[in-house]
C-alpha cells in the first residue's frame, strides 16, 4: 500500500495483488505492464497476492482526505484487477478488511464488471456506504461495461473513461445515466518509442462526455489530457496532468457528495 500517490482522484493505493491479464484494446498499453520494464522487475501476467501490503488498511491512520470533503479515499487495486478470477480464493479477506475500516472509502475499479454481481459478499445488500464500484471504458468498443455496471447493486457507481482512445458514441438512453454517481476522464500517457506508447485523445471527446454527464448533475473529474494532447497543447508534463493548463471547459475536478454511514455487519458473516 502506498500512502502517497500521483493519482489525483484518490488519497492512497491499496494492492491486494500485483499482475493482471488483458481483456481488450483498453489494456493495450497498460501502465502496470509498462512499469514491469519488459518483465525484468516482475512478470506482469503473474497474479501474485501481496504479503505485508495486504493488511495495510488496518494500520492506515489518516483521518481526513486531501482530495474531497469526505473520508480518505483508497484506490483498490492499482496494480491488478480486484475482480480477476485468480483472486477468487482470497477476495473474501479483502471484504473483511473493508468491512472493518468503515471510516475509509474504497474505490473498486474493474474491467471485469460482469463478474461483480457474483463475487460480492453475502452481507452486501444494496451496497456499503464506504465502497464505490466502478468500471473503465476507453472507447465505444467497451460500452458493454456501461450496461454491466447498471446490473451491480452499489450505493455509489462510477465510470473511468481512461485511457480514452476513441470517441464515445452517445446512445439514446445514455443521457439518463441510470444511476452513475461519478465520472473520471483521462487521456492515455506513454512513450514515443518502444512497446508501451500512447494513442490520441481529442478535446472534443472529453468535452462530450463531460457535457453528457454534467448536464445530468453527475460530478466530473478530469484527471489528465494524456501525452498526445500534452504535446499538442504544449503542456509542461507528458501526462498533461496540471489542471491550470487544461482547456477551460475541462477544468473539472468534482467528487460525489459523501454518503451518510449505513450500518452493516461488523463481523464476518457466518457460513451456513
N, C-alpha and C positions, 0 to 999 in steps of 0.2 A: 504494500500500500504506500502511495506517495501522498504526503500531506501538502505538497506543493505541486502545482500543475500549470501548464500553459494553456489548458483548455478553458476558455473564458466563461463557459456556462456551468462550471462546477467548481467545488472547493478542493476536492481531493479525488484520487482514483483508487479503487479497491479491486484487485485482481484475484479472483478465486482460482484462476488457471492462466497459463500462457500458451498460445498456439491456437490455430484455427484452420479450417479448410474453407476454400472459396465457394460461394454459392452462385454467383453470376457476374456480369460485367461491372457491377458496382464495386466488386472486390479486386478488380484488375491490378491496381497499383497500391494495394493495401499497405498502410504505413507500418503495421506490425511486421509484415514480410520485409519491408524496406529496412527496418531497424535491426533485423536479424543479420544484416550485412552478408547477403547471399548465403545464409545458413551457417556462417562461421561463428556467430555468437550463440545461436541456438537453432534448432530445426523448427521453422515456423509452422509446419504441418503437424508437429508432435504436440498434442494437447496434454500438458502436464499440470497437475494440481500444484498450487503454491503451498509452501510449507509455513514459515513464520508469518508470511503476509496474510494467510487465510483468516486468521483470527484478529487481525489488527483493528477492525472497527470496535471490538470490545474494549480496546485501550484508547480509542480516539477521544481526546479531551476538549476539542474545540466546541464552543457552545453557541457561537454566532457566525453566520455566513458572511463572507466578504463579497458575495455576488448579488444577493437579493434580500428582501425583508422577510426572512424566514430562517429555519434551522439550517445547519451545514448540509451541503449537497455532496453526495458521494456517487461518482460515476462507476457503475458496476457492469461489466469489466472492460477496461480499455484495451487489453491485450488478448482477449478471447471473446467468444460469443457465449454468454451465460446459458443460453438455451440449446447449446450444441449437445448432440446425443452422447458425446464422450464424457459429459459432465453429469449425466443422469444419476450415477451411483453415489454422488456426494452433494447434489444440489440441495437436498433437504437440510444439510448442515448450513448452507448459505441462508436458507429461510429461517433457521433457528437464530442465527446472528441478527438478521434483520428484525425478527420478532422481538429480540431483546433490546435493540437500540432504537426505541420508538422516538428518540429525540433527534434522530438523523433522517435525512431524506435520501433514499436510494434510487438513483436513476438507472433503470434497467433497459438498455437499448439492445435490440437484436434484429438480425436479418431473418431469423427463423421464427417469425411471429406466428406462423401457422401452428407451431408446436406448443405455444404458450398456454392455451386453454387446458392442455393435457398435463402440464407439469407444474401447475400452481399448487400451493399447499392445501391440505384439506380444510383448514380454517380460514381460507381466503375470503369467502363470502362474496360481496360486491367489490372487494378490494381493500387494501390497507392505506391509511392516510399518509404513511411515510414511504410509499413506493409509487414511483412513476414508471409506467410501462410505455416503451417507445419502439419504433421501427425506423430503419433507414431506407430512403428512396433516392436514387441518384439520377433517374431518368424515367420516362414513361414506361419503359420496359419492366420496371419494378413496381408498377402501381398496384399489382395484386396485393402487395403488402399493406397498402392503404385500407383495402377492404377486409383483409385478415385482421387488422388491428381493431376494426369495428366489432369483431366477434369476441374480443377479450374483455372480460369484466375488470375494470380498473377505475379507481376514483380520479386518477389523472393519467391521460394518454397524450403522447407527443410523437411528432414525426421529425426526423432529422433528414432534411434534403441536402445531404452531404456525403460523399463528394458529388455535387451537382454537375453532371457532364452531359446533360441533354435537356431540352425544353420539356416541361411537364404539361402534357395536354390537359386542358381544363374540361372535365366531363360535366354533364348537365347537373348531376347531383352533388358534385364536389363543393359548390358554394355553401351547401347546407352543413358541411363539415362533419356532421354526425358524431359529435362528442369529442372532437380533438381539442385539447386544452393548451397546447403549446407547439410552436414550430421553430425549428432551427434551420438556418440556411447557410451553406458554405461552399465555395469553390474548391477544387482539388489542388493540393500542393504537391510538388515533386521536382524531379531533376530534368535537365535538358538532355542529358546523355545517360546511358546505362539502361538497366532493366525497369527501374521504377520512375517513370516520367509523370506527366500530368496531361489532362485533357482540358480543352477550352470550356470556360463557363462565361456566359454573357450576362451583362447587367439586366437586360430585358427579362431573362428567365427568372432572375431573382426578384425583380420588381413585380412580376406577375404573381408569383407565389405569395409575396408579402401583401399584395393588394387583395388577393382572393381570401386569404385567411384573416388579415387585419380588418377587412370590411365586415367580417362576422364577429369581431370582438376577440379573436384569438391572439394572444401575445406572440410576437415575432422576435426572434433573436438571430441577428445576422452575425455569424462568427467570423468569417473571413471571405475575402474576394477570391483567394486561390492564386496560384502562380501566374496563370495566363493573364488575368486582369491586373495583378500586381505589376507585371511588366508593361502591359498596355497603358495603365494609368500612371506609371512612374512612381509607384508606392515604395516606401522605404524598406520593406522586408518582403521576402519572397513568398510568404504566406498571404500577404495582404491583409494583415490582422488588426491594423490600427484604425479604430472607428472614425477618428477625426479625418482620415484620408479616404473614407468611403464616399461614394456619391451621396448627396444629402438625403435622397429618397430611401436610402438603405441604412441610414444611421439609426438602427433599431436594436436595442438590447433589452427586451422586455421578458418578464417571467410570469408564470401563473400566480394567482393570489394564493397565499398559504392556506391550507385547509385546516379546520379545527381537528384536533386529535379525536379519532374514533376508536373506542376500546375494542380490542380483540384479545384472544387468549394470550396470557403472558408466559405460558409454558408450552413445551412441545406437546401437540395433541396426542392422545393415546392411540395406539394402533389397535384396531378392532380385533 
